[in-house]
Amino acid sequence: MSNASPFESDSSASLRRRVTAQPFQSVCLPAVRFVGFWTAVLLPFVLVSMLVTGLAGQSPSLVGGLLACNVAGLVLGRDYNS
């Protein structure tokens, strides 16, 4: 039989949460920053080409959605590669 208590202390439970959250943050956070940065870099080219071809006038909701994605990319990718 084990001598371990069947009840965990709060400190060991919070330590386990921090240990399992660390790999998640170390993998996902750089990926989100990468996608955000490159979205913010490339979407203006898409928007300008839509304006030049006249597609922006045909679907203003698409332009608004792309602008919102561009702003989200600027916010999420601001600390990329720093």
C-alpha positions in Angstrom: 0.0 0.0 0.0 1.0 3.5 -0.6 1.7 6.0 2.1 0.4 8.9 0.0 -2.6 10.7 1.1 -5.8 10.3 -1.0 -6.3 14.0 -0.7 -4.1 16.4 -2.5 -3.0 19.7 -1.1 -3.9 22.9 -2.9 -0.2 23.6 -3.6 0.4 20.3 -5.4 -2.8 20.7 -7.5 -1.7 24.2 -8.5 1.8 23.0 -9.3 0.4 20.3 -11.5 -1.8 22.9 -13.4 1.3 25.1 -13.9 3.4 22.2 -15.1 0.7 21.1 -17.6 0.0 24.7 -18.8 3.7 25.4 -19.5 4.0 23.2 -22.5 0.7 24.4 -23.9 1.9 28.1 -23.6 5.3 27.3 -25.0 3.8 25.7 -28.1 0.7 27.7 -28.7 1.7 31.2 -27.8 4.5 31.4 -30.4 2.2 29.9 -33.1 -0.5 32.4 -32.4 2.0 35.3 -32.5 3.4 33.9 -35.8 0.0 33.7 -37.4 -1.0 37.1 -36.1 2.1 38.8 -37.4 2.0 37.3 -40.9 -1.8 38.0 -41.1 -1.1 41.7 -40.2 1.7 41.8 -42.9 -0.2 40.1 -45.7 -3.8 41.2 -45.4 -3.1 44.8 -46.5 -2.0 43.4 -49.9 -5.3 41.5 -50.2 -7.2 44.6 -49.2 -5.4 46.9 -51.7 -5.9 44.3 -54.5 -9.6 44.2 -53.6 -9.8 48.0 -53.9 -8.0 48.1 -57.2 -10.1 45.4 -58.8 -13.4 46.8 -57.5 -14.3 43.7 -55.5 -14.4 45.9 -52.3 -17.4 47.7 -53.6 -19.3 44.5 -54.3 -18.8 43.0 -50.9 -18.2 45.6 -48.2 -18.9 43.0 -45.4 -15.9 41.0 -46.7 -13.7 44.1 -46.5 -14.9 44.8 -43.0 -14.2 41.3 -41.9 -10.7 41.4 -43.4 -10.0 44.7 -41.7 -11.1 43.2 -38.4 -8.8 40.2 -39.0 -6.0 42.7 -39.8 -6.5 44.5 -36.5 -6.7 41.1 -34.7 -3.4 40.1 -36.4 -1.8 43.4 -35.3 -2.8 42.8 -31.7 -1.9 39.1 -31.6 1.4 39.4 -33.5 2.8 42.5 -31.8 5.4 40.5 -29.7 6.4 38.1 -32.5 10.1 37.4 -32.6 11.0 39.6 -29.6 
